[in-house]
Amino acid sequence: MASVSDLKRAIPNLRCYSRALTGDPGVADDLVENCLHTAADIFETVPQNGVRIWLFTMLHAVILRNALSGRRPRPANTPARWPPRETHVADSREPGLQLAFRALGFAQKAVLFLMAIEDFSDQEAAIITRMTVHNVRKALREALDQLSALPLGFVALKQDGSA
């Protein structure tokens, strides 16, 4: 049986994943909150060794459902907690790798984040994203190819902060 501390430990990782996929910190946090409310209702049934995959799977479904519906999770009259997404993308001071990550497709971002940042296996990423293992590997390969196509000098300058 999973514990509440398992759930609490996963929250920062869930927020980071949601922010990476939505590009909007306010929307991302709202989606994580929605996911956690749903998770709390059925949390007792999750085995302790499967809590992390279960939470990411649930959050991925919430993010995808929100993206496909075009709805925002908070009412329109509620002010955003951060500047709108366009401000971030247009900001020329933003690190190049973040801009390159945002240029990736949804599946590419999800798979790259799950495997490179969260250290899920390709089989676990397939469970979370509901893709086949073949498609997970293909999305990862495409994401890495696109990121590796960046000019090395540009990436090196952006990484050490001198640009």
C-alpha positions as CSV (number, residue, x, y, z in Angstrom):
1,M,0.0,0.0,0.0
2,A,1.3,3.4,-1.0
3,S,1.8,6.1,1.7
4,V,1.0,9.8,1.7
5,S,4.7,10.5,1.9
6,D,5.2,8.7,-1.5
7,L,2.6,11.1,-2.9
8,K,4.2,14.2,-1.4
9,R,7.7,13.2,-2.7
10,A,6.4,12.9,-6.2
11,I,4.8,16.4,-6.3
12,P,7.9,18.4,-7.4
13,N,8.5,15.9,-10.2
14,L,4.9,16.0,-11.4
15,R,5.0,19.8,-11.4
16,C,8.1,19.8,-13.5
17,Y,6.7,17.3,-16.0
18,S,3.5,19.2,-16.3
19,R,5.3,22.5,-16.8
20,A,7.5,20.9,-19.4
21,L,4.5,19.7,-21.4
22,T,2.2,22.7,-21.1
23,G,4.7,25.5,-21.2
24,D,2.5,27.5,-18.8
25,P,3.4,27.2,-15.1
26,G,-0.1,28.3,-13.9
27,V,-1.9,25.8,-16.1
28,A,0.6,23.1,-15.2
29,D,0.2,23.6,-11.5
30,D,-3.6,23.5,-11.9
31,L,-3.4,20.2,-13.8
32,V,-1.2,18.7,-11.1
33,E,-3.7,19.8,-8.5
34,N,-6.5,18.2,-10.5
35,C,-4.5,15.0,-10.8
36,L,-3.7,14.9,-7.1
37,H,-7.4,15.4,-6.2
38,T,-8.3,12.4,-8.4
39,A,-5.4,10.4,-7.0
40,A,-6.4,11.0,-3.4
41,D,-9.8,9.4,-4.0
42,I,-8.3,6.1,-5.1
43,F,-4.8,6.2,-3.6
44,E,-5.3,3.4,-1.1
45,T,-5.6,0.8,-4.0
46,V,-2.1,1.6,-5.4
47,P,0.8,-0.7,-4.5
48,Q,3.8,1.1,-3.0
49,N,6.2,0.0,-5.8
50,G,3.9,1.4,-8.5
51,V,3.0,4.8,-7.1
52,R,5.4,6.8,-9.3
53,I,4.3,5.2,-12.6
54,W,0.7,5.5,-11.5
55,L,0.9,9.2,-10.7
56,F,2.8,10.1,-14.0
57,T,0.2,8.0,-16.0
58,M,-2.6,9.8,-14.3
59,L,-1.0,13.2,-14.8
60,H,-0.2,12.5,-18.5
61,A,-3.8,11.6,-19.1
62,V,-5.0,14.8,-17.4
63,I,-2.5,16.9,-19.5
64,L,-3.5,15.2,-22.7
65,R,-7.2,15.5,-22.0
66,N,-6.8,19.2,-21.3
67,A,-4.7,19.7,-24.5
68,L,-7.2,17.9,-26.6
69,S,-10.2,19.7,-25.2
70,G,-8.6,23.1,-25.5
71,R,-10.0,24.0,-22.1
72,R,-8.1,25.7,-19.4
73,P,-8.4,24.2,-15.9
74,R,-9.1,27.5,-14.1
75,P,-11.9,29.9,-14.8
76,A,-11.3,32.6,-17.3
77,N,-11.8,35.4,-14.7
78,T,-9.0,34.0,-12.5
79,P,-5.8,35.9,-13.2
80,A,-2.8,33.9,-14.3
81,R,-0.1,33.4,-11.7
82,W,2.7,33.9,-14.3
83,P,3.1,35.9,-17.5
84,P,1.4,34.4,-20.5
85,R,3.2,31.7,-22.5
86,E,3.9,34.0,-25.4
87,T,6.1,36.2,-23.1
88,H,8.3,33.3,-22.3
89,V,8.7,32.1,-25.9
90,A,9.4,35.6,-27.2
91,D,12.0,36.4,-24.6
92,S,15.4,36.3,-26.4
93,R,17.2,35.8,-23.1
94,E,15.7,32.4,-22.6
95,P,18.3,29.6,-22.8
96,G,18.4,28.0,-26.2
97,L,17.9,24.5,-24.9
98,Q,14.6,25.5,-23.4
99,L,13.5,27.0,-26.7
100,A,14.6,23.9,-28.5
101,F,12.6,21.7,-26.1
102,R,9.5,23.8,-26.6
103,A,9.9,23.2,-30.4
104,L,9.5,19.4,-29.9
105,G,6.2,17.7,-30.4
106,F,4.1,16.7,-27.5
107,A,5.0,13.0,-27.6
108,Q,8.7,13.8,-28.1
109,K,8.7,16.2,-25.1
110,A,6.9,13.6,-22.9
111,V,9.2,10.7,-23.8
112,L,12.4,12.7,-23.6
113,F,11.4,14.1,-20.2
114,L,10.2,10.7,-18.8
115,M,13.3,8.9,-19.9
116,A,16.1,11.5,-19.6
117,I,14.9,13.4,-16.6
118,E,12.7,11.0,-14.6
119,D,14.8,7.9,-15.6
120,F,11.8,5.8,-16.6
121,S,12.5,2.8,-18.9
122,D,11.1,2.7,-22.4
123,Q,8.5,0.2,-21.2
124,E,7.5,2.5,-18.3
125,A,7.3,5.5,-20.6
126,A,5.1,3.4,-22.9
127,I,2.7,2.7,-20.0
128,I,2.6,6.3,-18.9
129,T,2.1,7.8,-22.4
130,R,-0.1,4.9,-23.7
131,M,2.2,4.5,-26.7
132,T,3.8,1.3,-27.9
133,V,7.4,0.8,-27.0
134,H,8.4,1.1,-30.6
135,N,6.7,4.6,-30.8
136,V,8.4,5.6,-27.5
137,R,11.8,4.7,-28.9
138,K,10.9,6.5,-32.2
139,A,9.8,9.7,-30.3
140,L,13.0,9.6,-28.2
141,R,15.1,9.2,-31.3
142,E,13.4,12.1,-33.1
143,A,13.7,14.3,-30.1
144,L,17.4,13.6,-29.7
145,D,18.0,14.1,-33.4
146,Q,16.2,17.4,-33.3
147,L,18.2,18.6,-30.3
148,S,21.5,17.3,-31.6
149,A,20.9,19.3,-34.8
150,L,21.4,22.5,-32.9
151,P,24.7,24.3,-33.6
152,L,27.3,23.2,-31.0
153,G,28.6,26.7,-30.5
154,F,25.1,28.0,-29.8
155,V,24.4,25.2,-27.3
156,A,27.8,25.6,-25.6
157,L,27.3,29.4,-25.2
158,K,23.8,29.0,-23.9
159,Q,24.8,26.3,-21.4
160,D,27.6,28.3,-19.8
161,G,25.4,31.4,-19.8
162,S,27.8,33.7,-21.8
163,A,25.3,34.4,-24.5
